[in-house]
Amino acid sequence: MKSSGTALLVKFLLTLGAATVSFRFLDFNTFFLAFLVAVMVTALNLIIGDLYLLPKIGNSAAAFADGVTATLVAWIAAWFIPPFSVSFVSLAAFLGMVALAEFFVHAHLVRRKIA
């Protein structure tokens, strides 16, 4: 990844993959709804996780916080988007996959001095 734009694209694609597995395959939501959640999660995790938390609390804690943020976004989205449904299993899977992906994205951002 050469730039912050590429890092953002990779971050989005990893989040989209996690949302697809969690919400499309586990809870049978449409791809569009998984895509919508991935967009919201990527935007919030960029602002909260990468720009604010990562420099202050380090990679592991920021990655876990990103996973929790992602899970909360999906859970709240299920309240406001009636056809979107989530289960405990899909939320737990989403938290784990996003946190793991963010750990590696953060490591790259720190190594490249982007964040």
Backbone as XML, in Angstrom:
<?xml version="1.0"?>
<chain id="A" units="angstrom">
  <residue number="1" name="MET">
    <atom name="N" x="0.852" y="-1.172" z="0.000"/>
    <atom name="CA" x="0.000" y="0.000" z="0.000"/>
    <atom name="C" x="0.894" y="1.231" z="0.000"/>
  </residue>
  <residue number="2" name="LYS">
    <atom name="N" x="0.763" y="2.058" z="-1.002"/>
    <atom name="CA" x="1.665" y="3.181" z="-1.154"/>
    <atom name="C" x="1.152" y="4.468" z="-0.537"/>
  </residue>
  <residue number="3" name="SER">
    <atom name="N" x="-0.149" y="4.635" z="-0.406"/>
    <atom name="CA" x="-0.675" y="5.897" z="0.088"/>
    <atom name="C" x="-1.812" y="5.658" z="1.061"/>
  </residue>
  <residue number="4" name="SER">
    <atom name="N" x="-2.242" y="6.755" z="1.670"/>
    <atom name="CA" x="-3.370" y="6.639" z="2.589"/>
    <atom name="C" x="-4.650" y="6.299" z="1.835"/>
  </residue>
  <residue number="5" name="GLY">
    <atom name="N" x="-4.748" y="6.697" z="0.560"/>
    <atom name="CA" x="-5.914" y="6.338" z="-0.255"/>
    <atom name="C" x="-5.985" y="4.838" z="-0.492"/>
  </residue>
  <residue number="6" name="THR">
    <atom name="N" x="-4.866" y="4.236" z="-0.761"/>
    <atom name="CA" x="-4.817" y="2.787" z="-0.943"/>
    <atom name="C" x="-5.129" y="2.079" z="0.367"/>
  </residue>
  <residue number="7" name="ALA">
    <atom name="N" x="-4.601" y="2.611" z="1.464"/>
    <atom name="CA" x="-4.875" y="2.021" z="2.783"/>
    <atom name="C" x="-6.368" y="2.103" z="3.096"/>
  </residue>
  <residue number="8" name="LEU">
    <atom name="N" x="-7.007" y="3.203" z="2.739"/>
    <atom name="CA" x="-8.443" y="3.350" z="2.957"/>
    <atom name="C" x="-9.227" y="2.349" z="2.121"/>
  </residue>
  <residue number="9" name="LEU">
    <atom name="N" x="-8.810" y="2.139" z="0.894"/>
    <atom name="CA" x="-9.479" y="1.155" z="0.032"/>
    <atom name="C" x="-9.332" y="-0.258" z="0.603"/>
  </residue>
  <residue number="10" name="VAL">
    <atom name="N" x="-8.144" y="-0.598" z="1.046"/>
    <atom name="CA" x="-7.919" y="-1.918" z="1.643"/>
    <atom name="C" x="-8.755" y="-2.062" z="2.915"/>
  </residue>
  <residue number="11" name="LYS">
    <atom name="N" x="-8.791" y="-1.023" z="3.725"/>
    <atom name="CA" x="-9.596" y="-1.022" z="4.950"/>
    <atom name="C" x="-11.061" y="-1.269" z="4.610"/>
  </residue>
  <residue number="12" name="PHE">
    <atom name="N" x="-11.573" y="-0.584" z="3.586"/>
    <atom name="CA" x="-12.965" y="-0.771" z="3.180"/>
    <atom name="C" x="-13.207" y="-2.189" z="2.670"/>
  </residue>
  <residue number="13" name="LEU">
    <atom name="N" x="-12.321" y="-2.697" z="1.836"/>
    <atom name="CA" x="-12.517" y="-4.039" z="1.281"/>
    <atom name="C" x="-12.482" y="-5.115" z="2.369"/>
  </residue>
  <residue number="14" name="LEU">
    <atom name="N" x="-11.610" y="-4.956" z="3.351"/>
    <atom name="CA" x="-11.572" y="-5.908" z="4.466"/>
    <atom name="C" x="-12.854" y="-5.824" z="5.298"/>
  </residue>
  <residue number="15" name="THR">
    <atom name="N" x="-13.328" y="-4.607" z="5.523"/>
    <atom name="CA" x="-14.579" y="-4.423" z="6.272"/>
    <atom name="C" x="-15.757" y="-4.977" z="5.481"/>
  </residue>
  <residue number="16" name="LEU">
    <atom name="N" x="-15.759" y="-4.759" z="4.180"/>
    <atom name="CA" x="-16.820" y="-5.298" z="3.325"/>
    <atom name="C" x="-16.806" y="-6.825" z="3.358"/>
  </residue>
  <residue number="17" name="GLY">
    <atom name="N" x="-15.635" y="-7.415" z="3.329"/>
    <atom name="CA" x="-15.532" y="-8.871" z="3.423"/>
    <atom name="C" x="-16.095" y="-9.385" z="4.735"/>
  </residue>
  <residue number="18" name="ALA">
    <atom name="N" x="-15.752" y="-8.706" z="5.834"/>
    <atom name="CA" x="-16.263" y="-9.104" z="7.148"/>
    <atom name="C" x="-17.775" y="-8.932" z="7.222"/>
  </residue>
  <residue number="19" name="ALA">
    <atom name="N" x="-18.288" y="-7.844" z="6.671"/>
    <atom name="CA" x="-19.737" y="-7.602" z="6.675"/>
    <atom name="C" x="-20.463" y="-8.619" z="5.806"/>
  </residue>
  <residue number="20" name="THR">
    <atom name="N" x="-19.870" y="-8.980" z="4.689"/>
    <atom name="CA" x="-20.495" y="-9.965" z="3.799"/>
    <atom name="C" x="-20.580" y="-11.326" z="4.477"/>
  </residue>
  <residue number="21" name="VAL">
    <atom name="N" x="-19.480" y="-11.760" z="5.058"/>
    <atom name="CA" x="-19.487" y="-13.051" z="5.755"/>
    <atom name="C" x="-20.471" y="-13.018" z="6.923"/>
  </residue>
  <residue number="22" name="SER">
    <atom name="N" x="-20.404" y="-11.971" z="7.725"/>
    <atom name="CA" x="-21.220" y="-11.904" z="8.933"/>
    <atom name="C" x="-22.706" y="-11.712" z="8.650"/>
  </residue>
  <residue number="23" name="PHE">
    <atom name="N" x="-23.015" y="-10.769" z="7.785"/>
    <atom name="CA" x="-24.417" y="-10.376" z="7.642"/>
    <atom name="C" x="-25.096" y="-10.950" z="6.410"/>
  </residue>
  <residue number="24" name="ARG">
    <atom name="N" x="-24.334" y="-11.279" z="5.400"/>
    <atom name="CA" x="-24.926" y="-11.894" z="4.204"/>
    <atom name="C" x="-25.022" y="-13.404" z="4.391"/>
  </residue>
  <residue number="25" name="PHE">
    <atom name="N" x="-23.927" y="-14.026" z="4.793"/>
    <atom name="CA" x="-23.901" y="-15.488" z="4.873"/>
    <atom name="C" x="-24.462" y="-16.031" z="6.191"/>
  </residue>
  <residue number="26" name="LEU">
    <atom name="N" x="-24.270" y="-15.317" z="7.293"/>
    <atom name="CA" x="-24.779" y="-15.809" z="8.571"/>
    <atom name="C" x="-26.232" y="-15.391" z="8.838"/>
  </residue>
  <residue number="27" name="ASP">
    <atom name="N" x="-26.602" y="-14.181" z="8.419"/>
    <atom name="CA" x="-27.954" y="-13.684" z="8.698"/>
    <atom name="C" x="-28.808" y="-13.487" z="7.447"/>
  </residue>
  <residue number="28" name="PHE">
    <atom name="N" x="-28.255" y="-13.783" z="6.289"/>
    <atom name="CA" x="-29.007" y="-13.767" z="5.022"/>
    <atom name="C" x="-29.562" y="-12.394" z="4.652"/>
  </residue>
  <residue number="29" name="ASN">
    <atom name="N" x="-28.826" y="-11.343" z="4.957"/>
    <atom name="CA" x="-29.173" y="-10.003" z="4.494"/>
    <atom name="C" x="-28.712" y="-9.848" z="3.053"/>
  </residue>
  <residue number="30" name="THR">
    <atom name="N" x="-29.160" y="-8.800" z="2.396"/>
    <atom name="CA" x="-28.735" y="-8.558" z="1.021"/>
    <atom name="C" x="-27.293" y="-8.033" z="1.013"/>
  </residue>
  <residue number="31" name="PHE">
    <atom name="N" x="-26.637" y="-8.172" z="-0.126"/>
    <atom name="CA" x="-25.287" y="-7.632" z="-0.263"/>
    <atom name="C" x="-25.317" y="-6.116" z="-0.100"/>
  </residue>
  <residue number="32" name="PHE">
    <atom name="N" x="-26.357" y="-5.474" z="-0.626"/>
    <atom name="CA" x="-26.461" y="-4.014" z="-0.507"/>
    <atom name="C" x="-26.429" y="-3.577" z="0.955"/>
  </residue>
  <residue number="33" name="LEU">
    <atom name="N" x="-27.150" y="-4.278" z="1.826"/>
    <atom name="CA" x="-27.158" y="-3.909" z="3.243"/>
    <atom name="C" x="-25.797" y="-4.144" z="3.895"/>
  </residue>
  <residue number="34" name="ALA">
    <atom name="N" x="-25.125" y="-5.223" z="3.534"/>
    <atom name="CA" x="-23.767" y="-5.465" z="4.039"/>
    <atom name="C" x="-22.826" y="-4.361" z="3.542"/>
  </residue>
  <residue number="35" name="PHE">
    <atom name="N" x="-22.990" y="-3.968" z="2.284"/>
    <atom name="CA" x="-22.188" y="-2.888" z="1.696"/>
    <atom name="C" x="-22.430" y="-1.579" z="2.447"/>
  </residue>
  <residue number="36" name="LEU">
    <atom name="N" x="-23.692" y="-1.274" z="2.718"/>
    <atom name="CA" x="-24.051" y="-0.044" z="3.423"/>
    <atom name="C" x="-23.420" y="-0.008" z="4.818"/>
  </residue>
  <residue number="37" name="VAL">
    <atom name="N" x="-23.491" y="-1.104" z="5.535"/>
    <atom name="CA" x="-22.868" y="-1.173" z="6.859"/>
    <atom name="C" x="-21.359" y="-1.007" z="6.739"/>
  </residue>
  <residue number="38" name="ALA">
    <atom name="N" x="-20.751" y="-1.622" z="5.742"/>
    <atom name="CA" x="-19.296" y="-1.513" z="5.557"/>
    <atom name="C" x="-18.875" y="-0.072" z="5.296"/>
  </residue>
  <residue number="39" name="VAL">
    <atom name="N" x="-19.664" y="0.670" z="4.528"/>
    <atom name="CA" x="-19.352" y="2.081" z="4.265"/>
    <atom name="C" x="-19.397" y="2.879" z="5.568"/>
  </residue>
  <residue number="40" name="MET">
    <atom name="N" x="-20.469" y="2.684" z="6.343"/>
    <atom name="CA" x="-20.602" y="3.418" z="7.610"/>
    <atom name="C" x="-19.480" y="3.064" z="8.579"/>
  </residue>
  <residue number="41" name="VAL">
    <atom name="N" x="-19.169" y="1.778" z="8.686"/>
    <atom name="CA" x="-18.121" y="1.323" z="9.609"/>
    <atom name="C" x="-16.758" y="1.851" z="9.187"/>
  </residue>
  <residue number="42" name="THR">
    <atom name="N" x="-16.459" y="1.794" z="7.898"/>
    <atom name="CA" x="-15.161" y="2.273" z="7.423"/>
    <atom name="C" x="-14.982" y="3.756" z="7.738"/>
  </residue>
  <residue number="43" name="ALA">
    <atom name="N" x="-16.019" y="4.546" z="7.494"/>
    <atom name="CA" x="-15.929" y="5.987" z="7.758"/>
    <atom name="C" x="-15.705" y="6.264" z="9.246"/>
  </residue>
  <residue number="44" name="LEU">
    <atom name="N" x="-16.485" y="5.620" z="10.100"/>
    <atom name="CA" x="-16.328" y="5.851" z="11.539"/>
    <atom name="C" x="-15.001" y="5.322" z="12.065"/>
  </residue>
  <residue number="45" name="ASN">
    <atom name="N" x="-14.591" y="4.149" z="11.604"/>
    <atom name="CA" x="-13.326" y="3.585" z="12.083"/>
    <atom name="C" x="-12.132" y="4.402" z="11.610"/>
  </residue>
  <residue number="46" name="LEU">
    <atom name="N" x="-12.243" y="5.022" z="10.460"/>
    <atom name="CA" x="-11.166" y="5.903" z="10.005"/>
    <atom name="C" x="-11.034" y="7.087" z="10.958"/>
  </residue>
  <residue number="47" name="ILE">
    <atom name="N" x="-12.158" y="7.707" z="11.266"/>
    <atom name="CA" x="-12.136" y="8.906" z="12.117"/>
    <atom name="C" x="-11.782" y="8.553" z="13.560"/>
  </residue>
  <residue number="48" name="ILE">
    <atom name="N" x="-12.505" y="7.596" z="14.119"/>
    <atom name="CA" x="-12.318" y="7.273" z="15.542"/>
    <atom name="C" x="-11.057" y="6.441" z="15.772"/>
  </residue>
  <residue number="49" name="GLY">
    <atom name="N" x="-10.926" y="5.358" z="15.008"/>
    <atom name="CA" x="-9.823" y="4.429" z="15.252"/>
    <atom name="C" x="-8.478" y="4.896" z="14.746"/>
  </residue>
  <residue number="50" name="ASP">
    <atom name="N" x="-8.418" y="5.252" z="13.475"/>
    <atom name="CA" x="-7.127" y="5.564" z="12.856"/>
    <atom name="C" x="-6.608" y="6.953" z="13.221"/>
  </residue>
  <residue number="51" name="LEU">
    <atom name="N" x="-7.481" y="7.935" z="13.168"/>
    <atom name="CA" x="-7.021" y="9.303" z="13.384"/>
    <atom name="C" x="-6.964" y="9.710" z="14.856"/>
  </residue>
  <residue number="52" name="TYR">
    <atom name="N" x="-7.857" y="9.163" z="15.680"/>
    <atom name="CA" x="-7.898" y="9.576" z="17.074"/>
    <atom name="C" x="-7.264" y="8.552" z="18.028"/>
  </residue>
  <residue number="53" name="LEU">
    <atom name="N" x="-7.761" y="7.322" z="18.009"/>
    <atom name="CA" x="-7.317" y="6.338" z="19.002"/>
    <atom name="C" x="-5.936" y="5.746" z="18.736"/>
  </residue>
  <residue number="54" name="LEU">
    <atom name="N" x="-5.643" y="5.403" z="17.504"/>
    <atom name="CA" x="-4.371" y="4.731" z="17.187"/>
    <atom name="C" x="-3.155" y="5.489" z="17.716"/>
  </residue>
  <residue number="55" name="PRO">
    <atom name="N" x="-3.045" y="6.794" z="17.478"/>
    <atom name="CA" x="-1.865" y="7.495" z="18.017"/>
    <atom name="C" x="-1.842" y="7.573" z="19.545"/>
  </residue>
  <residue number="56" name="LYS">
    <atom name="N" x="-3.014" y="7.509" z="20.177"/>
    <atom name="CA" x="-3.090" y="7.693" z="21.629"/>
    <atom name="C" x="-2.953" y="6.394" z="22.426"/>
  </residue>
  <residue number="57" name="ILE">
    <atom name="N" x="-3.555" y="5.298" z="21.937"/>
    <atom name="CA" x="-3.600" y="4.080" z="22.755"/>
    <atom name="C" x="-2.902" y="2.881" z="22.124"/>
  </residue>
  <residue number="58" name="GLY">
    <atom name="N" x="-2.409" y="3.022" z="20.911"/>
    <atom name="CA" x="-1.662" y="1.939" z="20.286"/>
    <atom name="C" x="-2.523" y="1.011" z="19.451"/>
  </residue>
  <residue number="59" name="ASN">
    <atom name="N" x="-1.867" y="0.105" z="18.767"/>
    <atom name="CA" x="-2.496" y="-0.739" z="17.766"/>
    <atom name="C" x="-3.524" y="-1.704" z="18.330"/>
  </residue>
  <residue number="60" name="SER">
    <atom name="N" x="-3.141" y="-2.505" z="19.294"/>
    <atom name="CA" x="-4.045" y="-3.557" z="19.785"/>
    <atom name="C" x="-5.341" y="-2.980" z="20.343"/>
  </residue>
  <residue number="61" name="ALA">
    <atom name="N" x="-5.234" y="-1.980" z="21.195"/>
    <atom name="CA" x="-6.429" y="-1.377" z="21.792"/>
    <atom name="C" x="-7.276" y="-0.667" z="20.738"/>
  </residue>
  <residue number="62" name="ALA">
    <atom name="N" x="-6.633" y="0.022" z="19.797"/>
    <atom name="CA" x="-7.378" y="0.712" z="18.745"/>
    <atom name="C" x="-8.067" y="-0.287" z="17.822"/>
  </residue>
  <residue number="63" name="ALA">
    <atom name="N" x="-7.417" y="-1.405" z="17.533"/>
    <atom name="CA" x="-8.033" y="-2.434" z="16.691"/>
    <atom name="C" x="-9.261" y="-3.024" z="17.384"/>
  </residue>
  <residue number="64" name="PHE">
    <atom name="N" x="-9.150" y="-3.307" z="18.681"/>
    <atom name="CA" x="-10.302" y="-3.819" z="19.424"/>
    <atom name="C" x="-11.419" y="-2.773" z="19.458"/>
  </residue>
  <residue number="65" name="ALA">
    <atom name="N" x="-11.066" y="-1.518" z="19.670"/>
    <atom name="CA" x="-12.061" y="-0.446" z="19.675"/>
    <atom name="C" x="-12.755" y="-0.343" z="18.318"/>
  </residue>
  <residue number="66" name="ASP">
    <atom name="N" x="-12.006" y="-0.524" z="17.240"/>
    <atom name="CA" x="-12.607" y="-0.517" z="15.902"/>
    <atom name="C" x="-13.591" y="-1.665" z="15.746"/>
  </residue>
  <residue number="67" name="GLY">
    <atom name="N" x="-13.251" y="-2.829" z="16.281"/>
    <atom name="CA" x="-14.170" y="-3.964" z="16.231"/>
    <atom name="C" x="-15.451" y="-3.688" z="16.998"/>
  </residue>
  <residue number="68" name="VAL">
    <atom name="N" x="-15.317" y="-3.088" z="18.173"/>
    <atom name="CA" x="-16.490" y="-2.742" z="18.982"/>
    <atom name="C" x="-17.323" y="-1.679" z="18.276"/>
  </residue>
  <residue number="69" name="THR">
    <atom name="N" x="-16.661" y="-0.662" z="17.716"/>
    <atom name="CA" x="-17.378" y="0.380" z="16.970"/>
    <atom name="C" x="-18.146" y="-0.231" z="15.805"/>
  </residue>
  <residue number="70" name="ALA">
    <atom name="N" x="-17.510" y="-1.117" z="15.079"/>
    <atom name="CA" x="-18.156" y="-1.772" z="13.938"/>
    <atom name="C" x="-19.392" y="-2.542" z="14.376"/>
  </residue>
  <residue number="71" name="THR">
    <atom name="N" x="-19.266" y="-3.253" z="15.495"/>
    <atom name="CA" x="-20.391" y="-4.031" z="16.009"/>
    <atom name="C" x="-21.537" y="-3.123" z="16.435"/>
  </residue>
  <residue number="72" name="LEU">
    <atom name="N" x="-21.218" y="-2.027" z="17.102"/>
    <atom name="CA" x="-22.260" y="-1.085" z="17.515"/>
    <atom name="C" x="-22.958" y="-0.454" z="16.314"/>
  </residue>
  <residue number="73" name="VAL">
    <atom name="N" x="-22.195" y="-0.110" z="15.297"/>
    <atom name="CA" x="-22.789" y="0.465" z="14.081"/>
    <atom name="C" x="-23.762" y="-0.530" z="13.457"/>
  </residue>
  <residue number="74" name="ALA">
    <atom name="N" x="-23.369" y="-1.788" z="13.343"/>
    <atom name="CA" x="-24.245" y="-2.803" z="12.752"/>
    <atom name="C" x="-25.489" y="-3.017" z="13.598"/>
  </residue>
  <residue number="75" name="TRP">
    <atom name="N" x="-25.326" y="-3.052" z="14.907"/>
    <atom name="CA" x="-26.448" y="-3.259" z="15.818"/>
    <atom name="C" x="-27.441" y="-2.105" z="15.736"/>
  </residue>
  <residue number="76" name="ILE">
    <atom name="N" x="-26.930" y="-0.877" z="15.717"/>
    <atom name="CA" x="-27.789" y="0.305" z="15.602"/>
    <atom name="C" x="-28.445" y="0.349" z="14.225"/>
  </residue>
  <residue number="77" name="ALA">
    <atom name="N" x="-27.706" y="-0.020" z="13.184"/>
    <atom name="CA" x="-28.275" y="-0.053" z="11.834"/>
    <atom name="C" x="-29.462" y="-1.005" z="11.770"/>
  </residue>
  <residue number="78" name="ALA">
    <atom name="N" x="-29.392" y="-2.103" z="12.497"/>
    <atom name="CA" x="-30.501" y="-3.064" z="12.507"/>
    <atom name="C" x="-31.762" y="-2.455" z="13.126"/>
  </residue>
  <residue number="79" name="TRP">
    <atom name="N" x="-31.607" y="-1.503" z="14.008"/>
    <atom name="CA" x="-32.774" y="-0.811" z="14.581"/>
    <atom name="C" x="-33.426" y="0.116" z="13.563"/>
  </residue>
  <residue number="80" name="PHE">
    <atom name="N" x="-32.594" y="0.788" z="12.743"/>
    <atom name="CA" x="-33.102" y="1.837" z="11.864"/>
    <atom name="C" x="-33.357" y="1.389" z="10.426"/>
  </residue>
  <residue number="81" name="ILE">
    <atom name="N" x="-32.872" y="0.238" z="10.060"/>
    <atom name="CA" x="-33.084" y="-0.287" z="8.703"/>
    <atom name="C" x="-33.856" y="-1.598" z="8.853"/>
  </residue>
  <residue number="82" name="PRO">
    <atom name="N" x="-35.184" y="-1.532" z="8.750"/>
    <atom name="CA" x="-36.011" y="-2.711" z="9.049"/>
    <atom name="C" x="-35.633" y="-4.015" z="8.341"/>
  </residue>
  <residue number="83" name="PRO">
    <atom name="N" x="-35.242" y="-4.017" z="7.061"/>
    <atom name="CA" x="-34.908" y="-5.317" z="6.479"/>
    <atom name="C" x="-33.561" y="-5.882" z="6.927"/>
  </residue>
  <residue number="84" name="PHE">
    <atom name="N" x="-32.755" y="-5.076" z="7.631"/>
    <atom name="CA" x="-31.435" y="-5.522" z="8.082"/>
    <atom name="C" x="-31.574" y="-6.179" z="9.448"/>
  </residue>
  <residue number="85" name="SER">
    <atom name="N" x="-31.141" y="-7.420" z="9.552"/>
    <atom name="CA" x="-31.222" y="-8.126" z="10.829"/>
    <atom name="C" x="-29.855" y="-8.684" z="11.191"/>
  </residue>
  <residue number="86" name="VAL">
    <atom name="N" x="-29.593" y="-8.718" z="12.485"/>
    <atom name="CA" x="-28.325" y="-9.246" z="12.986"/>
    <atom name="C" x="-28.607" y="-10.214" z="14.121"/>
  </residue>
  <residue number="87" name="SER">
    <atom name="N" x="-27.673" y="-11.094" z="14.363"/>
    <atom name="CA" x="-27.761" y="-12.026" z="15.482"/>
    <atom name="C" x="-26.513" y="-11.861" z="16.333"/>
  </residue>
  <residue number="88" name="PHE">
    <atom name="N" x="-26.538" y="-12.448" z="17.515"/>
    <atom name="CA" x="-25.359" y="-12.398" z="18.378"/>
    <atom name="C" x="-24.154" y="-13.015" z="17.671"/>
  </residue>
  <residue number="89" name="VAL">
    <atom name="N" x="-24.378" y="-14.123" z="16.980"/>
    <atom name="CA" x="-23.281" y="-14.818" z="16.294"/>
    <atom name="C" x="-22.688" y="-13.939" z="15.194"/>
  </residue>
  <residue number="90" name="SER">
    <atom name="N" x="-23.542" y="-13.303" z="14.385"/>
    <atom name="CA" x="-23.020" y="-12.470" z="13.299"/>
    <atom name="C" x="-22.301" y="-11.244" z="13.846"/>
  </residue>
  <residue number="91" name="LEU">
    <atom name="N" x="-22.811" y="-10.663" z="14.928"/>
    <atom name="CA" x="-22.145" y="-9.504" z="15.527"/>
    <atom name="C" x="-20.795" y="-9.895" z="16.125"/>
  </residue>
  <residue number="92" name="ALA">
    <atom name="N" x="-20.739" y="-11.050" z="16.778"/>
    <atom name="CA" x="-19.469" y="-11.518" z="17.346"/>
    <atom name="C" x="-18.454" y="-11.810" z="16.237"/>
  </residue>
  <residue number="93" name="ALA">
    <atom name="N" x="-18.913" y="-12.435" z="15.158"/>
    <atom name="CA" x="-18.021" y="-12.714" z="14.028"/>
    <atom name="C" x="-17.517" y="-11.411" z="13.411"/>
  </residue>
  <residue number="94" name="PHE">
    <atom name="N" x="-18.414" y="-10.447" z="13.262"/>
    <atom name="CA" x="-18.043" y="-9.157" z="12.686"/>
    <atom name="C" x="-17.010" y="-8.457" z="13.565"/>
  </residue>
  <residue number="95" name="LEU">
    <atom name="N" x="-17.236" y="-8.454" z="14.873"/>
    <atom name="CA" x="-16.288" y="-7.838" z="15.798"/>
    <atom name="C" x="-14.911" y="-8.472" z="15.634"/>
  </residue>
  <residue number="96" name="GLY">
    <atom name="N" x="-14.855" y="-9.781" z="15.645"/>
    <atom name="CA" x="-13.567" y="-10.471" z="15.544"/>
    <atom name="C" x="-12.854" y="-10.217" z="14.226"/>
  </residue>
  <residue number="97" name="MET">
    <atom name="N" x="-13.597" y="-10.302" z="13.122"/>
    <atom name="CA" x="-12.967" y="-10.103" z="11.810"/>
    <atom name="C" x="-12.499" y="-8.671" z="11.616"/>
  </residue>
  <residue number="98" name="VAL">
    <atom name="N" x="-13.313" y="-7.691" z="12.046"/>
    <atom name="CA" x="-12.912" y="-6.290" z="11.891"/>
    <atom name="C" x="-11.711" y="-5.988" z="12.780"/>
  </residue>
  <residue number="99" name="ALA">
    <atom name="N" x="-11.733" y="-6.447" z="14.023"/>
    <atom name="CA" x="-10.608" y="-6.186" z="14.928"/>
    <atom name="C" x="-9.313" y="-6.785" z="14.379"/>
  </residue>
  <residue number="100" name="LEU">
    <atom name="N" x="-9.382" y="-8.005" z="13.869"/>
    <atom name="CA" x="-8.187" y="-8.641" z="13.303"/>
    <atom name="C" x="-7.686" y="-7.890" z="12.068"/>
  </residue>
  <residue number="101" name="ALA">
    <atom name="N" x="-8.598" y="-7.538" z="11.175"/>
    <atom name="CA" x="-8.215" y="-6.798" z="9.969"/>
    <atom name="C" x="-7.611" y="-5.445" z="10.335"/>
  </residue>
  <residue number="102" name="GLU">
    <atom name="N" x="-8.243" y="-4.755" z="11.288"/>
    <atom name="CA" x="-7.746" y="-3.434" z="11.696"/>
    <atom name="C" x="-6.369" y="-3.518" z="12.343"/>
  </residue>
  <residue number="103" name="PHE">
    <atom name="N" x="-6.096" y="-4.601" z="13.055"/>
    <atom name="CA" x="-4.777" y="-4.773" z="13.652"/>
    <atom name="C" x="-3.697" y="-4.711" z="12.577"/>
  </residue>
  <residue number="104" name="PHE">
    <atom name="N" x="-3.926" y="-5.395" z="11.460"/>
    <atom name="CA" x="-2.938" y="-5.410" z="10.376"/>
    <atom name="C" x="-2.925" y="-4.100" z="9.595"/>
  </residue>
  <residue number="105" name="VAL">
    <atom name="N" x="-4.084" y="-3.486" z="9.409"/>
    <atom name="CA" x="-4.134" y="-2.177" z="8.735"/>
    <atom name="C" x="-3.399" y="-1.145" z="9.579"/>
  </residue>
  <residue number="106" name="HIS">
    <atom name="N" x="-3.646" y="-1.140" z="10.880"/>
    <atom name="CA" x="-2.953" y="-0.194" z="11.767"/>
    <atom name="C" x="-1.445" y="-0.418" z="11.754"/>
  </residue>
  <residue number="107" name="ALA">
    <atom name="N" x="-1.030" y="-1.665" z="11.785"/>
    <atom name="CA" x="0.411" y="-1.965" z="11.751"/>
    <atom name="C" x="1.033" y="-1.369" z="10.492"/>
  </residue>
  <residue number="108" name="HIS">
    <atom name="N" x="0.331" y="-1.505" z="9.380"/>
    <atom name="CA" x="0.830" y="-0.931" z="8.129"/>
    <atom name="C" x="0.875" y="0.597" z="8.207"/>
  </residue>
  <residue number="109" name="LEU">
    <atom name="N" x="-0.195" y="1.197" z="8.726"/>
    <atom name="CA" x="-0.248" y="2.660" z="8.810"/>
    <atom name="C" x="0.879" y="3.198" z="9.685"/>
  </residue>
  <residue number="110" name="VAL">
    <atom name="N" x="1.142" y="2.539" z="10.790"/>
    <atom name="CA" x="2.214" y="2.967" z="11.692"/>
    <atom name="C" x="3.576" y="2.772" z="11.023"/>
  </residue>
  <residue number="111" name="ARG">
    <atom name="N" x="3.767" y="1.626" z="10.390"/>
    <atom name="CA" x="5.039" y="1.321" z="9.727"/>
    <atom name="C" x="5.340" y="2.346" z="8.620"/>
  </residue>
  <residue number="112" name="ARG">
    <atom name="N" x="4.300" y="2.745" z="7.886"/>
    <atom name="CA" x="4.462" y="3.721" z="6.794"/>
    <atom name="C" x="4.360" y="5.170" z="7.265"/>
  </residue>
  <residue number="113" name="LYS">
    <atom name="N" x="4.125" y="5.348" z="8.577"/>
    <atom name="CA" x="3.974" y="6.672" z="9.171"/>
    <atom name="C" x="2.836" y="7.467" z="8.529"/>
  </residue>
  <residue number="114" name="ILE">
    <atom name="N" x="1.746" y="6.748" z="8.212"/>
    <atom name="CA" x="0.547" y="7.388" z="7.668"/>
    <atom name="C" x="-0.362" y="7.826" z="8.815"/>
  </residue>
  <residue number="115" name="ALA">
    <atom name="N" x="-0.368" y="7.067" z="9.904"/>
    <atom name="CA" x="-1.197" y="7.436" z="11.062"/>
    <atom name="C" x="-0.322" y="7.773" z="12.240"/>
  </residue>
</chain>
